[in-house]
Amino acid sequence: MASKMDGRCKTAHAKLLAGTCPWCGCSIVEGKVEGQLQDDLGSSPTESDEPPLSQTLANHLPTKGALSIAEAVGILRAIAHQLASFHQVNAMHGWLSPRNIGLKDNGVILRDAAAISKRVELQPTLADADEIAGYLAPEQALGAVRADRRADIYSLGCVLYFLLVGRPPFATGSVSERLLQHQTDEPPPLETVRENVPVGLQAICRKMLAKKPEHRDESATEVLQAIEAWQAENR
């Protein structure tokens, strides 16, 4: 059963995207969404609610340059492991993107999903919408109230694409245009944007990026199993 935090994530998504989607009524002005924003949990977020991450995937790639296949897969496995643990107690994270994934001590940290949702509900910004538009599953962009952990699997596929290519599958156009691309367009195949991506890894990414949730892996644990099976075949 979905937790209160899971419902809050979906509410925050709706408010964040309200100013960018043609079928919604709010508008973004000077980087913030106009309209009444209420916090059903009371207090405003503090720095301790959402501590800064000194090193994230978003700033790791520009510093590091293109990642090797081995490093990209290692980071993917670490994210999937953390996500699998998260899914044991929550239906979905909802905010997977390079800016929300920290790097520390040869591991990864997922930014607190509840803190992100709380902050975005209170003060959504254009930067938030721009970031998440590259990684939001098709059903989330449509505001589907039944979005579940398979939406995180799609976002994880977008993160893998970013690790391998340096940009998400859909990186051009306005926020609303990119959200529509997630729903209707196929991303450029990995083999056309980077040489020597193993066929098995391409298949893993392609399955995660399936438009329909039922065509993706059911959980991050299944993604881990697919990665391990592919690696075992290629030892």
C-alpha positions in Angstrom: 0.0 0.0 0.0 1.3 3.5 -0.8 2.6 5.5 2.1 1.7 9.1 2.8 5.1 10.1 1.5 4.3 8.4 -1.8 1.1 10.4 -2.2 3.0 13.5 -1.3 5.5 12.9 -4.0 2.7 12.7 -6.6 1.2 15.9 -5.3 4.5 17.7 -5.5 5.0 16.4 -9.1 1.6 17.9 -10.0 2.4 21.3 -8.5 5.8 21.4 -10.0 4.7 20.6 -13.5 1.5 22.7 -13.4 3.2 25.7 -14.9 4.8 23.7 -17.7 2.1 21.5 -19.0 -0.5 22.9 -21.5 -3.3 20.9 -19.9 -2.8 22.5 -16.4 -3.8 25.9 -15.1 -0.9 27.5 -13.2 2.0 29.4 -14.7 5.7 29.8 -13.9 6.7 33.3 -13.3 10.3 34.3 -12.6 11.3 30.7 -11.9 8.5 29.9 -9.4 5.0 28.5 -9.8 2.2 31.0 -9.2 -0.8 29.8 -7.2 -1.7 28.7 -3.7 0.8 26.2 -2.3 -0.2 24.7 1.0 1.9 22.3 3.2 -0.3 19.6 4.7 2.4 18.6 7.2 2.9 22.1 8.7 6.4 23.4 9.0 8.6 24.8 6.2 11.6 22.7 5.1 14.9 23.4 6.6 18.5 22.7 5.6 18.4 19.6 7.7 15.4 18.4 5.8 17.3 18.3 2.5 21.1 18.6 3.2 23.2 19.7 0.3 25.2 17.0 -1.5 28.7 18.2 -2.2 29.2 15.7 -5.1 26.4 14.5 -7.3 26.2 12.7 -10.6 25.2 16.1 -12.1 28.6 17.6 -11.3 30.6 14.4 -11.4 30.3 13.9 -15.2 31.3 17.5 -16.2 34.4 17.1 -13.9 35.2 13.5 -14.8 34.3 13.6 -18.5 32.8 10.6 -20.3 32.5 7.6 -18.0 33.9 4.2 -18.9 31.4 1.4 -19.3 32.8 -0.2 -16.1 32.3 2.9 -14.1 28.8 3.6 -15.5 27.7 0.1 -14.6 29.3 0.3 -11.2 27.3 3.5 -10.4 24.2 2.0 -11.9 24.5 -1.1 -9.6 25.1 1.1 -6.6 22.0 3.2 -7.4 19.8 0.1 -8.0 21.0 -1.4 -4.7 20.0 1.8 -2.8 16.7 2.0 -4.7 15.9 -1.6 -3.9 16.3 -0.9 -0.2 14.1 2.2 -0.5 11.4 0.2 -2.3 11.2 -2.2 0.7 9.2 0.5 2.6 8.0 2.9 -0.1 6.1 2.5 -3.3 8.4 4.8 -5.2 11.1 7.5 -4.8 9.8 9.7 -7.6 12.8 12.1 -7.9 15.6 10.1 -9.4 17.9 12.4 -11.4 21.6 13.1 -11.4 21.1 16.2 -9.2 19.4 14.0 -6.6 22.0 11.2 -6.5 25.1 11.9 -4.4 28.5 10.3 -4.5 30.3 9.5 -1.3 32.9 7.0 -0.1 32.8 5.0 -3.3 29.0 4.7 -3.0 25.9 6.6 -3.8 23.3 8.4 -1.7 19.7 9.0 -2.8 18.5 12.5 -1.8 15.6 12.2 0.7 12.5 11.9 -1.4 10.2 13.2 1.4 12.3 16.3 1.8 12.3 17.0 -2.0 8.6 16.6 -2.2 8.0 18.9 0.8 10.2 21.6 -0.6 8.8 21.4 -4.1 5.2 21.6 -2.7 6.1 24.8 -0.9 8.4 26.5 -3.4 8.6 24.8 -6.8 11.1 26.4 -9.2 11.8 26.3 -12.9 15.1 24.6 -12.2 13.3 21.8 -10.4 10.9 21.3 -13.4 13.8 21.5 -15.9 15.8 18.9 -14.0 13.0 16.4 -13.5 11.7 16.7 -17.0 14.7 14.8 -18.3 14.0 11.8 -16.0 10.2 11.6 -15.4 8.4 8.4 -16.5 5.6 8.8 -19.0 2.9 7.9 -16.5 4.2 10.5 -14.0 4.2 13.2 -16.6 0.5 12.4 -17.2 -0.2 12.7 -13.5 -1.1 9.1 -13.1 -2.1 8.6 -9.5 -1.3 4.9 -9.8 2.4 5.4 -10.7 4.5 3.0 -8.7 8.1 1.8 -8.4 8.2 1.0 -12.1 8.3 4.8 -12.7 11.6 4.8 -10.7 12.8 2.0 -13.1 12.2 4.3 -16.0 14.0 7.2 -14.3 16.9 4.8 -13.5 17.1 4.0 -17.3 17.3 7.7 -18.0 20.1 8.0 -15.4 22.0 5.1 -17.1 21.6 6.8 -20.4 23.0 10.0 -18.8 26.0 8.0 -17.4 26.8 6.6 -20.8 26.1 9.6 -23.0 26.4 12.6 -20.8 22.8 13.7 -21.3 19.3 12.2 -20.7 17.4 10.5 -23.5 15.5 13.7 -24.3 17.6 16.7 -23.7 16.3 19.4 -26.0 13.1 21.4 -26.1 11.0 23.0 -23.4 9.9 21.2 -20.3 6.5 20.4 -21.8 8.1 19.2 -25.0 10.4 16.9 -23.2 7.6 15.5 -21.1 5.7 14.8 -24.3 8.8 13.1 -25.8 8.9 10.7 -22.9 5.3 9.7 -23.8 5.5 9.5 -27.6 9.1 9.3 -28.9 11.8 6.7 -28.8 15.2 7.9 -27.5 18.2 7.8 -29.9 19.5 4.2 -29.6 22.7 4.0 -27.5 24.7 2.5 -30.3 24.0 5.7 -32.4 25.3 8.1 -29.7 28.2 6.2 -28.2 30.5 3.5 -29.6 31.1 0.2 -28.0 28.2 0.0 -25.6 27.7 -3.7 -25.0 24.6 -5.2 -26.6 23.5 -6.6 -23.3 23.8 -3.3 -21.5 21.8 -1.6 -24.3 19.0 -4.2 -23.8 18.9 -3.5 -20.0 18.6 0.2 -20.7 16.0 -0.2 -23.4 13.8 -2.4 -21.1 14.0 0.2 -18.3 13.0 2.9 -20.8 9.9 1.1 -22.0 6.9 3.4 -22.4 4.5 1.1 -20.6 5.2 0.2 -17.0 4.3 -3.4 -17.6 7.1 -3.8 -20.1 9.8 -2.7 -17.5 11.4 -4.6 -14.7 9.1 -4.7 -11.7 11.7 -3.6 -9.2 15.2 -2.4 -8.7 16.0 -5.9 -7.5 15.1 -7.2 -10.9 17.4 -4.6 -12.5 20.3 -5.8 -10.3 19.6 -9.4 -11.3 19.7 -8.4 -15.0 23.0 -6.6 -14.6 24.5 -9.5 -12.7 23.3 -12.0 -15.3 24.8 -9.9 -18.1 28.1 -9.5 -16.3 28.3 -13.2 -15.6 27.8 -14.0 -19.3 30.7 -11.7 -20.2 33.3 -12.7 -17.7 
